[in-house]
């Protein structure tokens, strides 16, 4: 079993150099509620419902603060929900695509020798597949 640790990240088909170990995501299956219904006595049944409002994917990663990365972030923000984020690792056959992705945080751009900025996208439910 191989660990997932260093994905290639593309945003709008442009390769992005991210801080190692900073990529994380949610699949977008959403939250579920499980309740118990009683049929009397010891008869119990589970009632499961899905909260469709939460069926969105997220992906986030850290970038180092460079003039190029600040420019990219501004472009992604100007695109609103017209971004596509792809993460893949050919060694482990890992592929996720986040379409209609929009930056939902207000990136705090830290300047300095250790400057970093976290970017978080929310998108349609992620899809598996090969990189386009």
QUISULDA-V869637 format. One record per residue. RES is the residue in one letter. SS is DSSP state (A for helix, B for strand, O for the rest). D_FIRST is the distance of its C-alpha to the first C-alpha in Angstrom with 1 decimal. Layout:
BEGIN
res=RES ss=SS d_first=D_FIRST
res=RES ss=SS d_first=D_FIRST
END
This chain:
BEGIN
res=X ss=O d_first=0.0
res=X ss=O d_first=3.8
res=X ss=O d_first=6.7
res=X ss=O d_first=9.6
res=X ss=O d_first=12.6
res=X ss=O d_first=15.1
res=X ss=O d_first=16.1
res=X ss=B d_first=19.2
res=X ss=B d_first=21.8
res=X ss=B d_first=24.9
res=X ss=B d_first=27.8
res=X ss=O d_first=30.4
res=X ss=O d_first=29.0
res=X ss=B d_first=29.4
res=X ss=B d_first=26.6
res=X ss=B d_first=26.5
res=X ss=O d_first=25.4
res=X ss=O d_first=24.0
res=X ss=O d_first=23.6
res=X ss=O d_first=20.2
res=X ss=O d_first=18.1
res=X ss=O d_first=20.7
res=X ss=O d_first=19.4
res=X ss=B d_first=19.0
res=X ss=B d_first=19.9
res=X ss=B d_first=20.8
res=X ss=O d_first=20.4
res=X ss=O d_first=24.1
res=X ss=O d_first=24.3
res=X ss=O d_first=26.8
res=X ss=B d_first=28.1
res=X ss=B d_first=29.1
res=X ss=B d_first=31.8
res=X ss=B d_first=32.0
res=X ss=B d_first=35.5
res=X ss=B d_first=37.1
res=X ss=B d_first=40.1
res=X ss=B d_first=42.6
res=X ss=O d_first=44.4
res=X ss=O d_first=46.6
res=X ss=O d_first=46.3
res=X ss=O d_first=42.8
res=X ss=O d_first=41.7
res=X ss=B d_first=39.0
res=X ss=B d_first=36.9
res=X ss=B d_first=34.2
res=X ss=B d_first=35.2
res=X ss=B d_first=32.4
res=X ss=B d_first=33.2
res=X ss=B d_first=31.4
res=X ss=B d_first=32.7
res=X ss=A d_first=32.8
res=X ss=A d_first=34.0
res=X ss=A d_first=30.6
res=X ss=O d_first=28.7
res=X ss=O d_first=28.1
res=X ss=B d_first=25.0
res=X ss=B d_first=24.9
res=X ss=B d_first=23.2
res=X ss=B d_first=24.2
res=X ss=B d_first=23.8
res=X ss=B d_first=26.0
res=X ss=B d_first=28.1
res=X ss=B d_first=30.3
res=X ss=O d_first=33.9
res=X ss=O d_first=35.4
res=X ss=A d_first=38.3
res=X ss=A d_first=36.0
res=X ss=A d_first=33.5
res=X ss=A d_first=36.5
res=X ss=A d_first=37.9
res=X ss=A d_first=34.7
res=X ss=A d_first=34.5
res=X ss=A d_first=38.2
res=X ss=A d_first=37.6
res=X ss=A d_first=34.7
res=X ss=A d_first=37.0
res=X ss=A d_first=39.9
res=X ss=O d_first=37.8
res=X ss=O d_first=37.5
res=X ss=O d_first=35.1
res=X ss=O d_first=35.1
res=X ss=B d_first=31.9
res=X ss=B d_first=28.6
res=X ss=B d_first=25.5
res=X ss=B d_first=22.5
res=X ss=B d_first=19.1
res=X ss=B d_first=16.6
res=X ss=B d_first=13.8
res=X ss=O d_first=14.1
res=X ss=O d_first=11.1
res=X ss=O d_first=8.8
res=X ss=O d_first=11.7
res=X ss=B d_first=12.5
res=X ss=B d_first=16.3
res=X ss=B d_first=18.7
res=X ss=B d_first=22.5
res=X ss=B d_first=24.9
res=X ss=B d_first=28.4
res=X ss=B d_first=31.7
res=X ss=B d_first=30.2
res=X ss=B d_first=32.7
res=X ss=B d_first=32.6
res=X ss=O d_first=33.4
res=X ss=O d_first=33.7
res=X ss=O d_first=36.6
res=X ss=O d_first=34.7
res=X ss=O d_first=36.2
res=X ss=O d_first=36.5
res=X ss=O d_first=36.7
res=X ss=O d_first=38.7
res=X ss=O d_first=38.5
res=X ss=O d_first=36.7
res=X ss=O d_first=33.6
res=X ss=O d_first=34.2
res=X ss=B d_first=31.4
res=X ss=B d_first=31.5
res=X ss=B d_first=29.1
res=X ss=B d_first=29.2
res=X ss=B d_first=28.2
res=X ss=B d_first=28.5
res=X ss=B d_first=29.0
res=X ss=B d_first=28.7
res=X ss=O d_first=28.7
res=X ss=O d_first=25.7
res=X ss=O d_first=22.7
res=X ss=B d_first=21.9
res=X ss=O d_first=18.9
res=X ss=O d_first=19.6
res=X ss=O d_first=20.1
res=X ss=O d_first=21.8
res=X ss=O d_first=25.5
END
